Structures are given as C-alpha cells and as structure tokens.
Amino acid sequence: MANEAPEPETPETVPLSPDAARLQRELEDARKNVEEVLTRLAYLQAELENTRKRAEREVDQAVQYANEALVSRLLPVLDDLDAAVLSAKGKEGRGLEMIRENVVKALKESGLEEIPSEGLPFDPYVHECVQLVEDDALPDGRVKEVVQRGYTFRKRVLRPARVAVVKHPNRQDDNEPGQEGEQDG
Amino acid sequence: MSKTAKIIGIDLGTTNSEAAYMEGGAPKIIPSAEGSTYGGKMFPSVVAFTKDGQIIVGEPAKRQAVLNPERTVMQIK
C-alpha cells in the first residue's frame, strides 16, 4: 500500500505563546458570559411574556368585576330591606317589598344572583353554617333556614348564605358495618 | 427553552395562611380560588375532612366547621 502520509501537526500540539493563551482564556470567559447573559435574557423574556399575559387577564377580570365592590357594599342595604319587609305589615309591607324587588332587579341586571339555599343540601362553597337545628322532616345536612341571604356576582361568590343546617345529635346517619358485632359483650 | 421552575413562599399561620411568588422582583400574593378573608388575599388555616371523603381547605372549610367540628382542624399551631 501507499506510504502513510505524514500527519499534519495539529495546532494544539504547538505550544501557545503567552499572549495567545491569554487571549484564548479571555475568549472562553467572554463566551461563557455571553451564554449566561443569553440564558438570563431568555428567562426575562419568558417572565415578561407571563407578566404581560397575566396583566391582560387581570384587566379583563377588573373590567368584569368592576362593580363587585359597589354591589358588595349594597348587600347590607338589601339585608335591611329584608328585615323591614319582614317586620312591616299590610300596605307598608307590600310597598317595601316592591322597593326590594326593584333594587334586586337592578342588581340582577349587573350580575347579582341570590344563592339558592333553603331545603338544599349544605354546600360549604356557597353556604356558611351558623346554627344547627333539629327537624324530623329533613335529613341531616339540609339547609333548614336562611339567616342571611347569600349572593354570587357573575358566578363568583360575593357573600355566602349564612344558614341553619339540620343535624340531629343522636341520629347516626353513617351506619358503620359491624357496629352491632363489635359491641363489648 | 425549557420552562423555569417557579418558587413560591408559603406562610402557614395559626389563623390565616398565604402563598406568594416573585414577579418582576417583587413578591405577589396568590389569591385563593375559594375566596379570601375579608379585606385580604389570605385564607383561613382550616382543613376539613367530610364524611364522604372530601378534603376541604380555607374559607369553605371554615364555613362548615359548626356542622362538622369533629373533622375540622383549625388553630393548629
């Protein structure tokens, strides 16, 4: 076979002059720096993008729930009207009821809804249990009475309904298996 | 570019808890989906175990405490 060609000397084998070595180190450092800066830039870009998206979302929400605080402040007025309707009788009561209906209608148009409660199973996501009552006609965990009406504003709970819930102290609604057999005897 | 890990800080208080993360160099509290304490973004440090096996936390857990005191944990610290 043909003679092997003499291998060209690789540049690595040539000892670098001190200047070249320094320059190479500097180049490596600079490359590392650039890499770090680029990584940091990518992070910042991602963060900026996230922040921008969140800001957009927050603006949308702010617009959607703009009246929430105002409506929230009107709830005690509605409560007072409820109480007034309950205590007033006859013509006066009817008049108050009509005023209440009108206020509720106006608020409904901007997104207020009353949370249905009475007779329904207690739901901690929309109800707040403030009292326990006994009622033989209703099973445990049912809302017997609304103490203070609850409302949602555009599907979000503005104020949970404060309710009295049926619970019988002696009624065992969850029959554990083997209850009888495990009695000490 | 892979997603960067986010760090959140959690303050588990006796009465209320909150979680926050850093955004643009400043901490930001994460609002609770179930609703917050009045006038803040904290939520009550309450955990409840319902009879049907659900775990409820925060505001809803607090709301059912009267009904379900044996299975509601509050003021834990």
Interface residues (C-beta under 8 A of the other chain):
Chain A: A42 Y43 A46 E47 T51 R54 F122 P124 Y125 H127 E128 C129 V130 Q131 L132 G141 V157 P160 V165 K167 D174
Chain B: M1 K3 T4 E23 G24 E34 G35 A48 K51 I56 P60 A61 R63 Q64 A65 V66 L67
